[in-house]
Amino acid sequence: MPTNSIKRYLKSLNIPLNARLEHMSNSHQLLNLLNVDVPIIVFYNQDFYLKGEKGIGHAAVVVDKTEETFVTVDAAFYPKCVHQIPKKVFEEAWEMEQKSAIIISPKSIKFSRVKIPSRTIPMYSHDGVT
Amino acid sequence: MKLRIEVQELDTPRKVVFNKIMQSYGAGCFPQKTEDIGEFYRVPIGVHFPSSVIDQKTNTERIFTFHFNNVGEFLVKKRSLKIESRPSQSFILNSIREKRKDVRDTVEKDLIKIIGNPKLGVRFDVLKYAHLGVQPIYRTITKLLETRGKYPPRSEVESIGYTDLVRLIIDIGYVEYNEEQRLTPTNKLKDLFAQSNGDALRTAESIIGLVLAEHYDYLYQTRRIIHFVPYVRASTAYYTEALQFGGLIHLTETRLLESVQKYYKVAARPSRKARFGHATLIRELLDANILCSEDNFITGRADILDGLMHIREDMPMSEPPYSSTAE
């Protein structure tokens, strides 16, 4: 479902929640959100996770973490919807979907976004020309 | 409460397009290889399109994902990385429909060739409505087989106004003009007549099947003989679903009608006349041995499906691991 549709739906419910689509820089950001009890809808490549080949993007809700895994709620694994994904494999599959996440949080939480460029800042070469 | 999060900067055309896709289209779409075209980046998008097939007898559903490339394209300004143009959702849906049409057309083409083979014993004579358009073929064959020795001269054949339909039978090699310019049956037709135990009507049915197999496009698109079309559409809809499923499935009449609507984009709610017509059409397809009936469900023939199975390997689809469910 497009993020815009989720936003519209939340608005129609008239409850104090915000939804935002973000492309995280790393999985530590997920841990930060879990620490303040904000579950995150993540998009990852489920075919890659299950079969090792690139396929369709898939959404799951990250609700908790352990040392080695992320705990997700995922309807694809019905009836055992609570599913643990090893962090290492998850990160690879998540990277394929540009580390996308939908954060649905109370309006009381304000976010300050720090943008990380995909390329490092060009270094000055020895003759002073970039 | 204030929370600091680190996010990726949208500093490549791919990321810009991906972000827009997620916002407006959903995770089914994905950006493909970026092209540099002067002032802009051109980013075509592909789509993963889910399609489910249900066997109603066993209540088993299988979900498949079709993968289609280049269903639309984004233009991203090089300087500002802003989106200059993007496809609308209806444009993407139309592109998907066109791509699915290609799959359906392949099945349709092969299906006609298979059912046209006389060895399959399809009874074209019971497809009553279909006969309207190809009566001249039927009459030509029966006349040639029943009035032996009195073969019509070319001038007489050309005067009846259906020369092009007769030419189709000449083209598949079952009749020819002899040295005296009379229309005569060839040895192929005589063999087929013998195989049909000297039954002229059954031989004519087989010829209709063979003409259809070779010249369906000509009859439908050039001559606009549309009487076969509903039969072909209903059969193609069934066998396309079965092909996706990977085996014969069982459907109700209503479900088959829905499949025809899905594959041919016909009216979602057909007129009352058409709905009555649908039941008759299905019954005739069952009588003709193109479809079969099992426990009040419509199913297909294994030999027809086997002949189509090679198409499945080339279908741009995959099956997700959670696909198969009993409802």
Chai-1 contact restraints between the chains, C-beta under 6 A:
chainA,res_idxA,chainB,res_idxB,connection_type,confidence,min_distance_angstrom,max_distance_angstrom,comment,restraint_id
A,M1,B,G26,contact,1.0,0.0,6.0,A-B,restraint_1
A,P2,B,Q23,contact,1.0,0.0,6.0,A-B,restraint_2
A,P2,B,S24,contact,1.0,0.0,6.0,A-B,restraint_3
A,P2,B,Y25,contact,1.0,0.0,6.0,A-B,restraint_4
A,P2,B,G26,contact,1.0,0.0,6.0,A-B,restraint_5
A,T3,B,M22,contact,1.0,0.0,6.0,A-B,restraint_6
A,T3,B,Q23,contact,1.0,0.0,6.0,A-B,restraint_7
A,N4,B,Q23,contact,1.0,0.0,6.0,A-B,restraint_8
A,N4,B,S24,contact,1.0,0.0,6.0,A-B,restraint_9
A,L21,B,M22,contact,1.0,0.0,6.0,A-B,restraint_10
A,L21,B,Q23,contact,1.0,0.0,6.0,A-B,restraint_11
A,E22,B,V7,contact,1.0,0.0,6.0,A-B,restraint_12
A,H23,B,V7,contact,1.0,0.0,6.0,A-B,restraint_13
A,H23,B,Q8,contact,1.0,0.0,6.0,A-B,restraint_14
A,S25,B,E6,contact,1.0,0.0,6.0,A-B,restraint_15
A,S25,B,Q8,contact,1.0,0.0,6.0,A-B,restraint_16
A,Q29,B,I5,contact,1.0,0.0,6.0,A-B,restraint_17
A,Q29,B,E6,contact,1.0,0.0,6.0,A-B,restraint_18
A,F43,B,A27,contact,1.0,0.0,6.0,A-B,restraint_19
A,L50,B,P321,contact,1.0,0.0,6.0,A-B,restraint_20
A,I56,B,H48,contact,1.0,0.0,6.0,A-B,restraint_21
A,I56,B,T65,contact,1.0,0.0,6.0,A-B,restraint_22
A,G57,B,A27,contact,1.0,0.0,6.0,A-B,restraint_23
A,A76,B,Y322,contact,1.0,0.0,6.0,A-B,restraint_24
A,Q98,B,F18,contact,1.0,0.0,6.0,A-B,restraint_25
A,S100,B,M22,contact,1.0,0.0,6.0,A-B,restraint_26
A,I109,B,M1,contact,1.0,0.0,6.0,A-B,restraint_27
A,I109,B,L3,contact,1.0,0.0,6.0,A-B,restraint_28
A,K110,B,K2,contact,1.0,0.0,6.0,A-B,restraint_29
A,F111,B,L3,contact,1.0,0.0,6.0,A-B,restraint_30
A,F111,B,I5,contact,1.0,0.0,6.0,A-B,restraint_31
A,S112,B,R4,contact,1.0,0.0,6.0,A-B,restraint_32
A,R113,B,I5,contact,1.0,0.0,6.0,A-B,restraint_33
A,R113,B,V7,contact,1.0,0.0,6.0,A-B,restraint_34
A,V114,B,E6,contact,1.0,0.0,6.0,A-B,restraint_35
A,K115,B,V7,contact,1.0,0.0,6.0,A-B,restraint_36
A,K115,B,E9,contact,1.0,0.0,6.0,A-B,restraint_37
A,I116,B,E6,contact,1.0,0.0,6.0,A-B,restraint_38
A,I116,B,Q8,contact,1.0,0.0,6.0,A-B,restraint_39
A,P117,B,E9,contact,1.0,0.0,6.0,A-B,restraint_40
A,P117,B,D11,contact,1.0,0.0,6.0,A-B,restraint_41
A,S118,B,D11,contact,1.0,0.0,6.0,A-B,restraint_42
